[in-house]
Amino acid sequence: MTPLEKELLTALGQLAETVKSKPAAGPKSALLPLFSRLDDLTAKLPPDTDPALLHYLHKKSYEKARLFLEGRDAENQAGGCRHVS
C-alpha cells in the first residue's frame, strides 16, 4: 500500500467513525471537511491506481473503497452499476 493509499484509508476510517458517532438527525456539517479531504486525496492518485479503487472513490462509494484498501474487496456487494461481479 502506498503512503497516499494509507492516507486515504485513514480518512475513510475517520469518515466511518464520524458517521457512526453522529445522531441520524444531527447536522452533517462536520462531514464536509472529510469529503473535501477525500476528494483532494483522490485527485492526487497516480494514473496507474487500481481502476476498482478509482471507481469506488469517484462514485463516492467510500465503504467499498475502505474495504478495498483493507484487502477485503471480496466483501463488496455489486451496486447498480454492476462494477463488482
SERO-4910 file (N, C-alpha, C, O; in steps of 0.05 Angstrom, whole numbers):
BEGIN
 pado doro    nc1    nc2    nc3   cac1   cac2   cac3    cc1    cc2    cc3    oc1    oc2    oc3
  Met    A     17    -23      0      0      0      0     18     25      0     37     27     15
  Thr    A     12     44    -17     28     68    -19     21     87      4      1     83     17
  Pro    A     39    106      9     33    125     30      6    141     25     -9    146     44
  Leu    A      1    147      0    -24    161     -7    -48    143     -1    -69    153      9
  Glu    A    -46    118     -8    -68     99     -2    -72     96     28    -94     93     38
  Lys    A    -50     97     44    -53     96     73    -67    121     83    -84    119    101
  Glu    A    -61    144     72    -75    169     79   -105    166     73   -122    174     88
  Leu    A   -111    155     49   -139    151     41   -153    133     61   -175    138     69
  Leu    A   -140    111     68   -152     92     87   -157    105    114   -178    101    126
  Thr    A   -139    121    123   -143    136    148   -166    155    146   -183    156    164
  Ala    A   -168    170    124   -190    189    120   -217    174    118   -237    183    129
  Leu    A   -217    151    104   -241    135    102   -250    125    130   -274    123    136
  Gly    A   -231    117    146   -237    108    173   -248    130    190   -267    126    206
  Gln    A   -237    154    187   -247    177    202   -276    184    194   -292    190    210
  Leu    A   -281    182    168   -308    186    158   -328    166    170   -349    174    180
  Ala    A   -320    141    170   -337    120    181   -343    124    211   -365    121    220
  Glu    A   -322    131    226   -325    136    254   -343    161    259   -359    161    278
  Thr    A   -339    182    244   -355    206    247   -384    201    242   -402    210    256
  Val    A   -389    185    221   -417    179    214   -430    162    236   -453    167    243
  Lys    A   -415    143    247   -425    126    269   -432    143    294   -451    137    308
  Ser    A   -416    163    299   -419    178    324   -440    200    322   -447    212    342
  Lys    A   -450    206    298   -470    227    295   -498    216    297   -504    195    287
  Pro    A   -515    231    311   -543    223    311   -555    226    283   -546    243    267
  Ala    A   -574    209    276   -585    209    249   -596    236    241   -593    243    217
  Ala    A   -607    251    259   -619    276    252   -600    300    257   -607    323    253
  Gly    A   -575    294    265   -556    315    272   -546    329    247   -550    320    225
  Pro    A   -532    351    252   -521    367    229   -499    351    215   -483    337    228
  Lys    A   -497    354    189   -478    339    174   -453    356    167   -436    348    152
  Ser    A   -452    381    177   -431    399    170   -403    388    178   -383    396    165
  Ala    A   -402    371    198   -376    360    206   -365    341    185   -341    335    185
  Leu    A   -382    332    167   -373    313    147   -360    327    123   -344    316    109
  Leu    A   -367    352    119   -357    367     95   -327    368     93   -316    363     71
  Pro    A   -312    373    114   -283    373    112   -272    345    105   -252    343     92
  Leu    A   -285    324    115   -277    297    109   -281    291     79   -263    279     66
  Phe    A   -304    299     68   -309    295     40   -289    310     23   -279    300      3
  Ser    A   -283    335     31   -263    351     17   -236    338     17   -222    337     -3
  Arg    A   -228    327     40   -202    314     43   -201    289     25   -181    284     11
  Leu    A   -222    274     24   -223    250      7   -221    258    -23   -208    245    -38
  Asp    A   -235    280    -30   -233    289    -58   -205    298    -65   -195    291    -87
  Asp    A   -192    311    -46   -164    320    -51   -145    296    -54   -128    296    -72
  Leu    A   -148    277    -36   -131    253    -38   -136    237    -63   -117    227    -76
  Thr    A   -161    235    -71   -168    221    -96   -155    234   -120   -145    220   -138
  Ala    A   -156    260   -120   -144    275   -143   -114    271   -145   -102    274   -167
  Lys    A   -101    264   -123    -72    260   -123    -63    232   -131    -39    227   -134
  Leu    A    -82    213   -134    -75    186   -140    -63    185   -168    -72    199   -187
  Pro    A    -42    169   -172    -29    167   -198    -47    152   -218    -66    138   -211
  Pro    A    -41    156   -244    -58    143   -265    -58    113   -264    -76    100   -274
  Asp    A    -37    101   -252    -36     72   -251    -50     60   -227    -46     36   -221
  Thr    A    -65     76   -213    -81     66   -189   -101     45   -199   -112     48   -221
  Asp    A   -105     26   -182   -124      4   -189   -151     17   -198   -162     33   -183
  Pro    A   -161      9   -221   -186     20   -231   -210     16   -212   -228     33   -211
  Ala    A   -210     -6   -197   -232    -11   -179   -232     10   -157   -253     20   -150
  Leu    A   -209     16   -146   -207     37   -125   -216     64   -136   -231     78   -123
  Leu    A   -207     71   -159   -215     96   -171   -245     97   -176   -258    117   -170
  His    A   -256     75   -185   -285     74   -189   -300     79   -163   -319     95   -162
  Tyr    A   -292     65   -141   -306     69   -116   -304     98   -106   -323    110    -97
  Leu    A   -280    110   -109   -276    137    -99   -291    157   -116   -303    176   -106
  His    A   -291    154   -142   -305    172   -160   -335    171   -157   -350    190   -160
  Lys    A   -345    147   -150   -374    143   -145   -382    149   -116   -405    146   -109
  Lys    A   -362    157   -100   -367    164    -72   -376    139    -56   -391    142    -37
  Ser    A   -367    116    -65   -373     91    -51   -351     86    -31   -334     69    -34
  Tyr    A   -352    103    -10   -329    103      9   -326     78     25   -304     70     32
  Glu    A   -348     65     32   -346     40     47   -333     19     29   -316      4     39
  Lys    A   -340     18      3   -327     -1    -15   -298      5    -18   -281    -13    -19
  Ala    A   -291     31    -20   -263     39    -22   -247     30      2   -225     21      0
  Arg    A   -259     34     26   -246     26     51   -241     -4     51   -219    -13     58
  Leu    A   -261    -20     44   -258    -49     44   -236    -57     24   -220    -75     29
  Phe    A   -236    -44      0   -216    -50    -20   -188    -45     -8   -170    -62    -11
  Leu    A   -184    -22      4   -157    -16     15   -150    -34     38   -126    -38     44
  Glu    A   -169    -45     52   -164    -64     74   -159    -92     64   -155   -110     80
  Gly    A   -160    -96     37   -156   -122     26   -181   -140     28   -179   -164     28
  Arg    A   -204   -127     31   -230   -141     35   -249   -136     12   -273   -135     17
  Asp    A   -239   -132    -12   -256   -125    -35   -277   -147    -40   -298   -141    -51
  Ala    A   -271   -172    -33   -289   -194    -38   -315   -190    -22   -336   -201    -29
  Glu    A   -315   -173     -1   -339   -168     15   -357   -147      2   -380   -144     10
  Asn    A   -347   -134    -19   -363   -113    -32   -386   -126    -48   -382   -146    -62
  Gln    A   -409   -115    -45   -432   -124    -60   -435   -108    -86   -427    -85    -87
  Ala    A   -446   -121   -106   -450   -108   -132   -469    -85   -128   -490    -88   -115
  Gly    A   -462    -62   -139   -480    -39   -139   -497    -37   -164   -497    -56   -180
  Gly    A   -511    -15   -167   -528    -11   -190   -513    -11   -216   -524    -17   -237
  Cys    A   -487     -3   -215   -471     -2   -240   -460    -29   -248   -449    -31   -270
  Arg    A   -462    -48   -230   -452    -76   -235   -422    -77   -239   -412    -95   -252
  His    A   -408    -58   -226   -379    -57   -228   -366    -82   -215   -348    -94   -225
  Val    A   -377    -89   -192   -367   -112   -177   -382   -137   -186   -406   -137   -186
  Ser    A   -367   -157   -195   -381   -181   -206   -385   -201   -184   -396   -223   -189
***
